């Protein structure tokens, strides 16, 4: 994730607008922003895949751990599972992956909007 954040930080200056830029520079910036959007799309896809796998593991762990519960009552089983360190770790990984996915999706939208904005600027010159 650190490499992805570094990649995003490195490309943030592309979003800054300077009124003195010429048409060629605007078109070049537009294409660079589109490349960033494409890369972020790939990162989003990877995060979605990871989240799907993490949720499947979390559900499998819940099922396995619930079979070990000493009581058959729903609340007792739930409490037993939710206090298990393996299940807690799986839940935390899912939450972190969801946060990563949300961040990547937001940044993808920001760069896509930047691409659209600079494309409009280049067309108006």
PECORRA-V397832 format. One record per backbone hydrogen bond with DSSP energy under -1.0 kcal/mol. NH is the residue of the N-H (numbers start at 0). CO is the residue of the C=O. Records with the same first field share a line. If there is no record, write none. Layout:
# PECORRA-V397832
NH=CO, CO
This chain:
# PECORRA-V397832
4=0
5=1
6=2
7=3
8=4
9=5
10=6
11=7
13=10
14=11
15=12
20=17
25=21
26=22
27=23
28=24
29=25
30=26
31=27
32=28
33=29
34=30
35=31
36=32
37=33
38=34
39=35
40=36
41=37
42=38
43=39
44=40
45=41
46=42
47=43
48=44
49=45
50=46
51=47
52=48
53=49
54=50
55=51
56=52
57=53
58=54
59=55
60=56
61=57
62=58
63=59
64=60
65=61
66=62
67=64
68=65
76=72
77=73
78=74
79=75
80=76
81=77
83=80
87=83
88=84
89=85
90=86
91=87
92=88
93=89
94=90
95=91
96=92
97=93
98=94
99=95
100=96
101=97
102=98
103=99
104=100
105=101
106=102
107=103
108=104
109=105
110=106
111=107
112=108
113=109
114=110
115=111
116=112
117=113
118=114
119=115
120=116
121=117
122=118
123=119
